[in-house]
Amino acid sequence: MNPLLIILIFLGGALLWFLLSFLFRPTGKFSWKIWDDAKKAMFDEEKESEEK
């Protein structure tokens, strides 16, 4: 395989990574918020059932 092609593939992947990195942070914040809300809801339900 041509070494130049391999270098271009890696550079293209790095460029794509940096271009998409702006999407990773908001997506991560959104999924973390959903996970945290679900975890809090589960623990709240456990505390309510223990108190009864």
A tleap script that builds the chain and sets N, CA, C and O, in Angstrom:
source leaprc.protein.ff14SB
mol = sequence {
  NMET ASN PRO LEU LEU ILE ILE LEU ILE PHE
  LEU GLY GLY ALA LEU LEU TRP PHE LEU LEU
  SER PHE LEU PHE ARG PRO THR GLY LYS PHE
  SER TRP LYS ILE TRP ASP ASP ALA LYS LYS
  ALA MET PHE ASP GLU GLU LYS GLU SER GLU
  GLU CLYS
}
set mol.1.N position { 0.842 -1.176 0.000 }
set mol.1.CA position { 0.000 0.000 0.000 }
set mol.1.C position { 0.892 1.245 0.000 }
set mol.1.O position { 1.996 1.242 0.544 }
set mol.2.N position { 0.409 2.244 -0.589 }
set mol.2.CA position { 1.163 3.489 -0.684 }
set mol.2.C position { 1.224 4.156 0.699 }
set mol.2.O position { 0.181 4.384 1.310 }
set mol.3.N position { 2.436 4.475 1.205 }
set mol.3.CA position { 2.543 5.128 2.526 }
set mol.3.C position { 1.850 6.488 2.580 }
set mol.3.O position { 1.346 6.893 3.628 }
set mol.4.N position { 1.827 7.179 1.462 }
set mol.4.CA position { 1.143 8.475 1.432 }
set mol.4.C position { -0.354 8.307 1.672 }
set mol.4.O position { -0.976 9.136 2.337 }
set mol.5.N position { -0.922 7.254 1.140 }
set mol.5.CA position { -2.345 6.993 1.349 }
set mol.5.C position { -2.633 6.724 2.823 }
set mol.5.O position { -3.633 7.201 3.361 }
set mol.6.N position { -1.769 5.971 3.468 }
set mol.6.CA position { -1.957 5.672 4.891 }
set mol.6.C position { -1.867 6.951 5.719 }
set mol.6.O position { -2.667 7.158 6.632 }
set mol.7.N position { -0.904 7.802 5.407 }
set mol.7.CA position { -0.761 9.074 6.131 }
set mol.7.C position { -1.996 9.946 5.909 }
set mol.7.O position { -2.495 10.568 6.846 }
set mol.8.N position { -2.485 9.991 4.679 }
set mol.8.CA position { -3.689 10.786 4.399 }
set mol.8.C position { -4.911 10.245 5.132 }
set mol.8.O position { -5.760 11.019 5.575 }
set mol.9.N position { -5.006 8.939 5.262 }
set mol.9.CA position { -6.131 8.345 5.998 }
set mol.9.C position { -6.070 8.743 7.468 }
set mol.9.O position { -7.088 9.098 8.062 }
set mol.10.N position { -4.869 8.682 8.059 }
set mol.10.CA position { -4.727 9.084 9.466 }
set mol.10.C position { -4.999 10.577 9.654 }
set mol.10.O position { -5.648 10.969 10.624 }
set mol.11.N position { -4.516 11.400 8.748 }
set mol.11.CA position { -4.784 12.839 8.837 }
set mol.11.C position { -6.275 13.140 8.663 }
set mol.11.O position { -6.822 14.005 9.346 }
set mol.12.N position { -6.917 12.431 7.755 }
set mol.12.CA position { -8.358 12.603 7.577 }
set mol.12.C position { -9.130 12.180 8.817 }
set mol.12.O position { -10.097 12.837 9.202 }
set mol.13.N position { -8.706 11.081 9.448 }
set mol.13.CA position { -9.358 10.638 10.680 }
set mol.13.C position { -9.176 11.637 11.810 }
set mol.13.O position { -10.112 11.911 12.561 }
set mol.14.N position { -7.962 12.186 11.931 }
set mol.14.CA position { -7.706 13.193 12.965 }
set mol.14.C position { -8.527 14.455 12.706 }
set mol.14.O position { -9.091 15.030 13.637 }
set mol.15.N position { -8.596 14.883 11.455 }
set mol.15.CA position { -9.392 16.055 11.113 }
set mol.15.C position { -10.868 15.820 11.419 }
set mol.15.O position { -11.541 16.700 11.957 }
set mol.16.N position { -11.364 14.657 11.085 }
set mol.16.CA position { -12.758 14.319 11.378 }
set mol.16.C position { -13.011 14.294 12.878 }
set mol.16.O position { -14.060 14.739 13.344 }
set mol.17.N position { -12.043 13.770 13.639 }
set mol.17.CA position { -12.160 13.732 15.100 }
set mol.17.C position { -12.288 15.148 15.658 }
set mol.17.O position { -13.153 15.415 16.493 }
set mol.18.N position { -11.426 16.053 15.196 }
set mol.18.CA position { -11.482 17.424 15.707 }
set mol.18.C position { -12.748 18.151 15.260 }
set mol.18.O position { -13.287 18.965 16.010 }
set mol.19.N position { -13.218 17.877 14.078 }
set mol.19.CA position { -14.453 18.510 13.628 }
set mol.19.C position { -15.658 18.001 14.408 }
set mol.19.O position { -16.575 18.770 14.695 }
set mol.20.N position { -15.668 16.731 14.752 }
set mol.20.CA position { -16.807 16.167 15.476 }
set mol.20.C position { -16.700 16.355 16.990 }
set mol.20.O position { -17.668 16.103 17.707 }
set mol.21.N position { -15.546 16.790 17.486 }
set mol.21.CA position { -15.379 16.950 18.930 }
set mol.21.C position { -16.338 17.992 19.497 }
set mol.21.O position { -16.659 17.957 20.685 }
set mol.22.N position { -16.796 18.917 18.656 }
set mol.22.CA position { -17.773 19.896 19.132 }
set mol.22.C position { -19.115 19.229 19.437 }
set mol.22.O position { -19.900 19.756 20.225 }
set mol.23.N position { -19.380 18.092 18.830 }
set mol.23.CA position { -20.628 17.372 19.103 }
set mol.23.C position { -20.508 16.449 20.309 }
set mol.23.O position { -21.511 16.150 20.957 }
set mol.24.N position { -19.291 15.992 20.620 }
set mol.24.CA position { -19.120 15.033 21.710 }
set mol.24.C position { -19.464 15.637 23.065 }
set mol.24.O position { -20.100 14.982 23.890 }
set mol.25.N position { -19.059 16.859 23.300 }
set mol.25.CA position { -19.282 17.474 24.605 }
set mol.25.C position { -20.778 17.692 24.900 }
set mol.25.O position { -21.229 17.291 25.973 }
set mol.26.N position { -21.566 18.305 24.004 }
set mol.26.CA position { -23.000 18.460 24.304 }
set mol.26.C position { -23.721 17.118 24.419 }
set mol.26.O position { -24.619 16.960 25.245 }
set mol.27.N position { -23.325 16.154 23.588 }
set mol.27.CA position { -23.941 14.828 23.660 }
set mol.27.C position { -23.626 14.176 24.998 }
set mol.27.O position { -24.494 13.555 25.610 }
set mol.28.N position { -22.386 14.317 25.451 }
set mol.28.CA position { -21.993 13.759 26.749 }
set mol.28.C position { -22.714 14.414 27.905 }
set mol.28.O position { -23.137 13.737 28.843 }
set mol.29.N position { -22.858 15.734 27.846 }
set mol.29.CA position { -23.578 16.436 28.911 }
set mol.29.C position { -25.037 15.993 28.968 }
set mol.29.O position { -25.591 15.795 30.049 }
set mol.30.N position { -25.655 15.838 27.795 }
set mol.30.CA position { -27.052 15.430 27.737 }
set mol.30.C position { -27.230 14.020 28.298 }
set mol.30.O position { -28.137 13.775 29.094 }
set mol.31.N position { -26.361 13.090 27.882 }
set mol.31.CA position { -26.497 11.711 28.366 }
set mol.31.C position { -26.170 11.632 29.859 }
set mol.31.O position { -26.784 10.844 30.578 }
set mol.32.N position { -25.213 12.436 30.339 }
set mol.32.CA position { -24.893 12.438 31.770 }
set mol.32.C position { -26.076 12.969 32.577 }
set mol.32.O position { -26.366 12.458 33.659 }
set mol.33.N position { -26.760 13.993 32.060 }
set mol.33.CA position { -27.928 14.557 32.763 }
set mol.33.C position { -29.042 13.518 32.855 }
set mol.33.O position { -29.668 13.371 33.905 }
set mol.34.N position { -29.291 12.805 31.776 }
set mol.34.CA position { -30.333 11.775 31.789 }
set mol.34.C position { -29.954 10.659 32.771 }
set mol.34.O position { -30.799 10.185 33.530 }
set mol.35.N position { -28.687 10.245 32.753 }
set mol.35.CA position { -28.221 9.187 33.658 }
set mol.35.C position { -28.351 9.639 35.108 }
set mol.35.O position { -28.813 8.874 35.954 }
set mol.36.N position { -27.950 10.869 35.402 }
set mol.36.CA position { -28.005 11.381 36.765 }
set mol.36.C position { -29.442 11.499 37.248 }
set mol.36.O position { -29.736 11.158 38.393 }
set mol.37.N position { -30.338 11.974 36.397 }
set mol.37.CA position { -31.749 12.078 36.776 }
set mol.37.C position { -32.351 10.699 37.056 }
set mol.37.O position { -33.115 10.532 38.006 }
set mol.38.N position { -32.008 9.726 36.235 }
set mol.38.CA position { -32.538 8.380 36.433 }
set mol.38.C position { -31.998 7.779 37.731 }
set mol.38.O position { -32.731 7.117 38.466 }
set mol.39.N position { -30.722 8.011 38.007 }
set mol.39.CA position { -30.120 7.480 39.229 }
set mol.39.C position { -30.756 8.111 40.465 }
set mol.39.O position { -31.047 7.416 41.439 }
set mol.40.N position { -30.971 9.432 40.427 }
set mol.40.CA position { -31.612 10.114 41.546 }
set mol.40.C position { -33.030 9.599 41.753 }
set mol.40.O position { -33.462 9.420 42.892 }
set mol.41.N position { -33.754 9.359 40.674 }
set mol.41.CA position { -35.128 8.854 40.781 }
set mol.41.C position { -35.140 7.462 41.400 }
set mol.41.O position { -36.013 7.153 42.210 }
set mol.42.N position { -34.184 6.623 41.028 }
set mol.42.CA position { -34.132 5.273 41.606 }
set mol.42.C position { -33.845 5.322 43.092 }
set mol.42.O position { -34.463 4.592 43.867 }
set mol.43.N position { -32.897 6.188 43.509 }
set mol.43.CA position { -32.570 6.272 44.922 }
set mol.43.C position { -33.695 6.910 45.723 }
set mol.43.O position { -33.911 6.548 46.880 }
set mol.44.N position { -34.411 7.851 45.128 }
set mol.44.CA position { -35.553 8.455 45.809 }
set mol.44.C position { -36.647 7.416 46.043 }
set mol.44.O position { -37.265 7.398 47.108 }
set mol.45.N position { -36.889 6.551 45.056 }
set mol.45.CA position { -37.899 5.510 45.216 }
set mol.45.C position { -37.486 4.511 46.288 }
set mol.45.O position { -38.332 4.040 47.048 }
set mol.46.N position { -36.187 4.178 46.363 }
set mol.46.CA position { -35.714 3.244 47.392 }
set mol.46.C position { -35.881 3.850 48.777 }
set mol.46.O position { -36.286 3.157 49.709 }
set mol.47.N position { -35.573 5.138 48.925 }
set mol.47.CA position { -35.709 5.791 50.232 }
set mol.47.C position { -37.173 5.854 50.648 }
set mol.47.O position { -37.486 5.657 51.822 }
set mol.48.N position { -38.071 6.124 49.713 }
set mol.48.CA position { -39.498 6.182 50.045 }
set mol.48.C position { -40.014 4.809 50.450 }
set mol.48.O position { -40.832 4.706 51.365 }
set mol.49.N position { -39.556 3.762 49.792 }
set mol.49.CA position { -40.040 2.426 50.152 }
set mol.49.C position { -39.458 1.969 51.485 }
set mol.49.O position { -40.099 1.195 52.196 }
set mol.50.N position { -38.259 2.428 51.841 }
set mol.50.CA position { -37.676 2.060 53.134 }
set mol.50.C position { -38.373 2.797 54.273 }
set mol.50.O position { -38.495 2.259 55.373 }
set mol.51.N position { -38.826 4.008 54.022 }
set mol.51.CA position { -39.474 4.796 55.057 }
set mol.51.C position { -40.868 4.269 55.388 }
set mol.51.O position { -41.354 4.496 56.496 }
set mol.52.N position { -41.516 3.582 54.471 }
set mol.52.CA position { -42.879 3.096 54.710 }
set mol.52.C position { -42.904 1.904 55.576 }
set mol.52.O position { -43.976 1.376 55.870 }
savepdb mol mol.pdb
quit
